[in-house]
Amino acid sequence: MTRTKGDAASHEAAGAGPVAGLLLAAGGGRRLGGRPKALLPYRGRPLVERAVAALRAGGCGPVQVVLGAAAEEVRRRAELSGCLLAENPDWASGMGSSLRTGLAALAGTEASAALVMLVDQPRIGPEVVARLVAAHRSGAALVAATYGGERGHPVLFAREHWAGVAAAAAGDRGARDFLRAHEAELTRVECGDIAAPDDIDTPEDLALLD
């Protein structure tokens, strides 16, 4: 784990309170022929269930799921009991609107941080989540998983950063611009030894579900 500027002295209280899991599961799978990513089959169950399980097993709670494409069908077919559910009516505009929706939904909770995970990265499991949660517990307010040194998901934002993240989130860029602007404060946690950031965007990527 690499800590940069803005270390524990300035964030000594950052690790207090629960870490919420924020799962972005609103995508419509345009390049998959319009198959909502949350409902892609993974070991006989919808893919969204796998991501929820990874967040919980990694130490997150509550788990906030942002739905969008085929939201009612996801509610009907996926076992999401115990999760907080929010629907993003503007999901087609990109990840940024789902990130804003999720953070707004978590505002009323006691979470000290939100760990943001994407539903379509099945090779990222609870071990990665646990590493980021541990970094937050050690005082980090901004945390990102890296793979071979390259920043990826999940990412964790202490509550103090939620407003800034939401303000910067636009289109499909999500929190990218915010993280770039706060690079000096970012704690990078290498996870390439336990996971891979491959996502499911095209029919060829469906092999990741096997």
Rosetta blueprint (number, residue, H / E / L):
1 M L
2 T E
3 R L
4 T L
5 K L
6 G L
7 D L
8 A H
9 A H
10 S H
11 H H
12 E L
13 A L
14 A L
15 G L
16 A L
17 G L
18 P L
19 V E
20 A E
21 G E
22 L E
23 L E
24 L E
25 A E
26 A L
27 G L
28 G L
29 G L
30 R H
31 R H
32 L H
33 G L
34 G L
35 R L
36 P L
37 K H
38 A H
39 L H
40 L L
41 P E
42 Y E
43 R L
44 G L
45 R E
46 P E
47 L H
48 V H
49 E H
50 R H
51 A H
52 V H
53 A H
54 A H
55 L H
56 R H
57 A H
58 G L
59 G L
60 C L
61 G L
62 P L
63 V E
64 Q E
65 V E
66 V E
67 L E
68 G L
69 A L
70 A L
71 A H
72 E H
73 E H
74 V H
75 R H
76 R H
77 R H
78 A L
79 E L
80 L L
81 S L
82 G L
83 C L
84 L E
85 L E
86 A E
87 E E
88 N L
89 P L
90 D L
91 W H
92 A H
93 S H
94 G L
95 M H
96 G H
97 S H
98 S H
99 L H
100 R H
101 T H
102 G H
103 L H
104 A H
105 A H
106 L H
107 A L
108 G L
109 T L
110 E L
111 A L
112 S L
113 A E
114 A E
115 L E
116 V E
117 M E
118 L E
119 V L
120 D L
121 Q L
122 P L
123 R L
124 I L
125 G L
126 P H
127 E H
128 V H
129 V H
130 A H
131 R H
132 L H
133 V H
134 A H
135 A H
136 H H
137 R H
138 S L
139 G L
140 A L
141 A L
142 L E
143 V E
144 A E
145 A E
146 T E
147 Y E
148 G L
149 G L
150 E E
151 R E
152 G E
153 H E
154 P E
155 V E
156 L E
157 F E
158 A E
159 R H
160 E H
161 H H
162 W H
163 A H
164 G H
165 V H
166 A H
167 A H
168 A H
169 A L
170 A L
171 G L
172 D L
173 R L
174 G L
175 A L
176 R H
177 D H
178 F H
179 L H
180 R H
181 A H
182 H L
183 E H
184 A H
185 E H
186 L L
187 T E
188 R E
189 V E
190 E E
191 C L
192 G L
193 D L
194 I L
195 A L
196 A L
197 P L
198 D L
199 D L
200 I L
201 D L
202 T L
203 P H
204 E H
205 D H
206 L H
207 A H
208 L H
209 L H
210 D L
